[in-house]
Every structure is written in structure tokens, then in C-alpha cells.
Amino acid sequence: MKKRHWFSLSAIFVLICFLLTGCMGSRELTDIMPILGIGIDSAGNNLTKLTVQAAKMGGSKDQGSTKPNILIFEKTDKNAFDMLRETTHENSDKLFIGHNQCIIIGKDAASKGVKSELDLFLRDHEARMGVWILVSDSTANEILTAKEDDASVSALEIKQMLSEQKENSESVDVNLLEFSVKLMGGTTCPVASLIKIDKESGKPRLKIAGMAIFKKDRMVAELDENKTRGYLWTMNKIESGVVNVETKSRKACLEIEASEGGFTPYLNADGSVSLSIHVKAELGVREMSGFEKEPAVTAAKELQKAAEEEIKSSVLACFQTTQFHKADIYGIGTEIYRKWPKKWREMQASWDKLYVQINPEITVQVDITDMGKISQS
């Protein structure tokens, strides 16, 4: 009995020790300064400029504000890891990368190659693979130091903007894991969101729209909102949005209610590749003008045809741009490898040449809803 009692006490003691050691590697919240965003820019002469946006714990107490107190650290050197460590000389708290929300890469740095710059985030055990990747149309520093209404824009807000962009389906959201997998895979070219400061609306505002295309680890092209949506149609990543169509003197605003997209590659006897892209969409009429005298059935057919042409145009425009840059962003090569691994090994070396020769067959089917409600109003 005593032995059993002693064994129970020993087991409890070991369990307590085990649980307590789980906290030994943790950090006290009062001792760390969470990193919210990191910017990477080219500084010339093989140097990199690192911009770190961090939050001072406690945040701003002015008028009950819940916004974090934003601090900016800027360093220029050859090694990003060393630059992060050097920031400890400027504050008493240790920067903690585990809460980082986004990595923003300046246009110049992206064009020169990002593989070595992203290496830090892939190796650091505290870094998150779910952090978002964006490319600035100017510099990353400009984005992370931007102010709106005299207040610093937190990277937390940039993360929220990315989430809200799904309502428009004119941008992409790509995290470090997805970007890195494509980068290391070598067949499917990575893409990333584009972010810029919109100065046309009077007050400067951050805007996320369009996407960047990478060939290997270098950015080779920027796609506007229309071509980006063409990519999303093909990849079955449309969430919501509006399709504006115009026929003669008539206009209509159609809301995307549901969609389905995809592609199927085929290998031909002569060694070439054929591609079928198919898109289905349900569009609801929200506004239209010039159709007052048209029967609902006639108007619906006209809108259907116009919408199908609009969608097909954006899909084709995107695909042709990727062909110009020999950048398979869709994963067509990967799909060929999945279906015909032996054939793919034979054609992999000449994939760039085969890719630009593809003449895609694009099929778009649109169903128009709510015509009756609009025509009767």
C-alpha cells in the first residue's frame, strides 16, 4: 500500500515538473515587443533595407483608443537576421516575430529576387508560415510608415484589408507557406498581392488590388484588377464581386452570387499541350439602364452573352500575359505531372516553350437571376 502511495506521489511530481517545463521557453508579455509587419527593400550595393513595424505593449491610451502604439525600426545591411538583432540596442524589449502579420517586399527588391530575403522567415522557429506576402508598387518602407488621418497604419489593418478584398475578387491572399512551396517546387510560379498608396482620392490611402507574378524568385509582371480576376475565375477562387457589362447604349451591374472554375490539360500526339478552361457563374441583376422597353427574357439573354464575353476576356487576358512572361501561375505543369508523370519528365525541360504555344479553349456559362424583380420595379 505504501509502495502504491509512493508511486502515485512520484507520478504526480513528475507530471508537475513536465507541465512546468512547458513554460520555460515562453516569454513574458511585458518583456516582448510584437512585430506586426516587416518590409524588405533593395538599398543598392547588395544591401537590404529592413523596416520593422512593432507594437509597444499597452497601446495608445488617448481618449480610450484601442489602437496599438506603433514603433518603426529601420536598418540597412546585408543580413536580415543581424538587422533584427541590432534593434535590441534601440529598446529594452525583445522583438518577437511570432505575431508578425505580413511581409511586404518593395518592387525593386522583388524584381531582383526574394529567395535569400525570405530565408530568415523560413528558418526562424518563432516565425509563422501563415504570414501574408505582399508586394509594394514602390517601397515596403513607404507602406509600413504610411499614415492615414495622421495615425500610423498598423499591419493588423493591412491583414484586415486583405480579408475584405475577397468581397471584390480583384486581389489574391498568399501566405509564406503557399509562396515558398511554389518557389521551391519550381513548376508553378508564385503570385502575391499588390499594395500601394492611393493618392488620387485626396487623402493618401492604402489600397490592395491586383497581383504580382514571379518567375522563380523574381517578380516579372504586375496584373491589374481585371486580369487578376481572370486568374481567380480560372482557379475557382472567386468569392464575390461585381461584373459590369455594357451593350450598345445599355448598362448593367451584375453581382456574383456563385461561381465555379477550373482547367483541364491534355497531351496531344504531336507532343503539344491543349488546355480547357471552364467557368460557370450565377449573376444577379442589381442595376441596369436602357432595358426598359425590352422583355425580361430578351434582356436576360443579352446580359448573359455580354457577361460571358466579359469573363472570357479577363480569363484570356490573364493567360496571355503569363505566356508572355513564360510563367505558369496556374499549376498546369504540376497537373500534367500528376496525371502523366513519365511524360512530364520528358517535357519538363522544354515546359516554357510548350507553355507559350498553348491555345486555351475557354468556355463560360452564365445564368442571370433576379431579372423579373428588376423588370417589374
Buried (B, 14 or more C-beta within 10 A) or exposed (E): EEEEEEEEEEEEEEEEEEEEEEEEEEEEEEEBBBBBBBBBBBBEEEEBBBBBBBBBBEEBEEEEEEBBBBBBBBBEBEBBEEBBEBBEEEEEBEBBBBBBBBBBBBBBBBBBBBBEBBEBBBEBEEBBEEBBBBBBBBBBBBBBBBEEEEEBBBBBBBBEBBEEBBEBBBBBBBBBBBBBEBBEBEBBBBBBBBBBBEEEEEEBBBBBBBBBBBBEBEBBBBBBBBBBBBBBBBBBBBEEBBBEBEBEEBBBBBBBEEBEBEBEBEBEEEEEBEBEBBBBBBBBBEEBEBBEEBEBEEBBBBBBEBBBBBBBBBBBBBBEBBBEBBBBBBBBBBBBBEEBEEEBEEBBEEBBEBBEEBEBEBEBEBBBBBBEEBBEE
